[in-house]
């Protein structure tokens, strides 16, 4: 590692803008960088503004434990703390797990000890300190500390669909879950983390464009081959982007042209020249970018809206 400050989420280099939700590739890279700095290191300081986190850390101190694992599960980031000999005389749970979810506002930063933080300290909801590094998490809406057993049974983690960014991704299970929600438009279904996890707004729009599928077509109207192709594309793009600093789905020399449709409302389609459109989808009214010509519904397809 260099001596520079590492800003894991929330930088231009990450392709992440305030008001957008980090996707599986961003959380994956965050876990990789935190793992490099923290895993195997003894915790020398642990602070939190969250009452539940403070209460459990008083019963079972985090300070003195070792960061045994940092992992990404879909859009959740988990930090595991294992006890060490002589931690104290009170019986300890084998492992504690810190869960964070960034949603629209959160960001993990990583600094060397003594470096100036780029955000005010009072915005840090949780801070992990080791001898060499400080890792504050700013403004995350979800911060929980729990035992490993509680993590295994956590409803939000148990319900997660197959993780598209992992080598262990199970496309058959993802397909089974998607088909179970056949009434959903595919642009909503791909974002449902209980069906398959890791795909967010950017990848959703890009995947559907690359495969020339209308975002408003119901899952039940898609042919087997089309659905298989969307699942395959989801896995392919997430894996391709898990090591990149800039999210990219269109591979050109000009970095400004690295996406096909996302964020390009009103601009010409890179394939046919038609103006790209944006519409809101789902209960959360998430933005979907698409080309109305390249992604026109096939004859007879069931669509929701036009």
N, C-alpha and C positions, 0 to 999 in steps of 0.2 A: 504493500500500500504506500501511496505517496504521503507527503505531509499536508496535503490539501484537505480542506473540509469536504466531507462527503454529504451531499444533500440527496437523500434517497428518493423521496417523492416531493414534487412541488417545484421542480426546476424545469427550465426550458429544455435542458438536455434530456429529460425524461419524456418530453412530449406531453406533459401533464399541465393542464390549466386549472386555476381555481374555478369552482362551479361545475367541474366534470368529475365523474367517479373513476378512480384508477381501475384498470382492468387487470386480468390475471397475469399478464406479462409484467406489469409494473410491480405488483405485489411479489411476484417471483423474484425479480431483480432485487427488490428491497430485502427479501429474506436472504438472498445470496450475500449481499454486502454486509448485513448485520451478522450473518453467520461467520464470515471471514474475520470480523473484528471481535466478536463476543464469544463465540462458541469455545468451550474449554476454559474460559476465564472465570475467576471468582468475582462475585458481585460485591463491590465495596460500598455501594450506595443505591438506594431504591426509594423513590418518592412518588406519590400520586395525589392528585386532587379528588380522586374518586373515593367516596366513603367505603364502598364495598371492598375495594382493593386495599385501602388502608387497614380496614378491620381484619381481613384475613392475613395480611402481612404482619400484623401485631401478634396474632395467634401462631402463625407459622412464618417466622422471619425469612425474607428473601436474601437479606444481606448475609454473606458467608456461604451461600449456595454457589453452585457452578452452573453457568449457562450450558446445558447439555445438548440443546437442539434449537434451531430456528427454522421454521417451516412455513410454507405458504399452502393454504388449502383454498382453492378458488380465490376469492377476494378477502379471505381471512388470513391474518398473520399470527402465528403462534410462537411464543418464546417459552422454552421449557427450562425450569430451574431444578437441578438435582441437589439433594442434601449432601453434605460432606461430613466426615468424621469430626466429632467435637463441636458441631454447630451449636448445640446446647443440650441440656439434659431432658428437655421436653420431647415426647415422642413426635416424630415428624412424618407427614405424608411422604411417600417415596419421591414424588415429583410434583411441583406446582407448575401451572401453565397460565401464561398471560395471553389473552386473546384481544386483538384489536381489529377493528374494521374501519377503513378510512371514509367510506361513503363519499360525500361531496366536499368535505372540509378537512379531513385529516392528512397528516404528513409525518413520516418518520425522518429524523435527521440523525446524522452520525458525525461526531466531532472527536478530535483528539483532546485529551484532558488539558484544560487551560485555554483552549481556543474560544473565541467569542462566538456566541450563538447568533444565528441570523434572524431569529424571532424572539419576542419577549418571553422571559422565563415563565410568566404567569399564564401563558397559553399552553404550556406543557402539561398534559393530563397525567403523564407517567414518564419517569426518567429512570434509566438503567445506567449505573456507573460501574466501570471496572478500572483496573489500574491504568490502562492506556487510553480508554475511550469513554465517551458519554453519549448515550443514545436517548434523546428526548422524543416523545411523540406529541405533536402539536394538534390540538383541536379535533381529535378523533371522537365521533359520536358514540362509539362502542369501545369500552375498555372493561375487561373482566379478568379477575384472578381467580383461579379454581384449582382443585386437585386434578391429577391426571385422570382419576376415575370419573370426576364430574365432566371433564373435557370429552371423554369417550362417549358419555351419554348426553352431551349438550344437544338440544334439539336443532339448533342452527347448523351444527357441524354434522350431525347424523343425517340430516335431510339433504345434504349437498349431493348433487349429481356427479357423475364421473368428471374428473378434472382434466380439461382439454389440454393443459400445458405439460402434463406428465407423460412419461414413457409408458406408464401403466394404464393410460386412458382406455376405457372399455367402450368402443363404439356401439357394440350390440346393446349394452345396457342404456347408453344414451338414446339410441333409437327407440328402445322399448318405452322409455320414459316420455319421449317426445310424442310418440303415437298415442300414449295414454291421455294426452291433452290435445287431441285432434281438433278441438273446436277453436283453438288459439290461432291467430295469425302468426306466421312463422317469424316475423320480426319481433313479436313479443315472446314467443316460445324460446328462441335462442338466448334471450336475456334472463330467462327463469333459471336461477342457480340451483333449483331442485331438479331440473331436467338434465342440464349439463352445466358445469361451473367454469368460470373464468372469462366467458365472453361478455363484453360490455358494448356500449354504444358504438364505438369506433369499429370494432371487429364485426359486430352484427351487420352494419351497413356495408362494410367492405366484402364480407363473405357472401352476402346476398347478391351484390353486384357482380362479383367475380363469377358466380354460378348462374347469373342472369335469372334470378328468381324474384318475383314481386314480393316485397315485405308484407303485403296485405293478404297473401294467399293463406288460407287455413292449412294447418298441418295435414289434416285428413284428405286434402285435395292434392297433395304432392305425391308423385309416383315414388315407388321404393328407391329407384335409382337416384332421383333428385334428392331425396332426404339423405340417403347414404353419402351423396356428394357434398352436401352441406356440412354433415358431421365430419367428413374427411377434411374439408377445407378449414373448419374450425380448429381441428387439431394441428393441421399443417401450419397455419398462420401463427397460432400461439407458440408453437415450438420454434418456428423461425425467428420470432421476436423476443424470445425469453432472454437472449444474451445481448440484445441491441439497446443502445441508448435512445435512439429515435425510432418510434413505431413506424413500420413500413410494410405496405402491402403491394406497392408498385415499385419495381426495382429499376430505377433510372439514376443517371449521374447527378441530376438536379434534385437536391434534397427537398425543395419546395414542392416537387411533384410526386411525393412518396406515397400519397393516398389516391384512390380512384374517385371516391364520391364524398367522403365524410368532410363536413365543414365547407362544402363547395356549392351551396345553394345559389342558383342563378347563373353559375358558370357553366361553360359548355362541357358536355360529356367527353371524356378523353377517347372514346371509341366512336360515337356517332355524331357528336356536336350538339345534341339536344340539351336544353337547360336542365341542370340538376335541380331536383326539388327536395324540400324538407317537410316532413309531417310528423306530428306527435302521435305516439302509440302507447297503448296500455294505461293502466291505472295511474302510473307515475308520469304519464305524458312525456316519455323519453323521445328524443329527436331521432328520426330515421331519415337518412339521405339516400336518394335513389335516382336512377335515370328512368323516366316514364316510357322511353322508347326501348331501351335495352332490356328493361325489366317488366315489360308489359305482361299481364297475366295471360296464360295460355287459354285457348278457347275451351270453355266449359269449366275452368277452375273456379272454385268457391273463393271469393275475395270479400274482405271487409272494407268497405269504402272504395274510393277510386282516386 
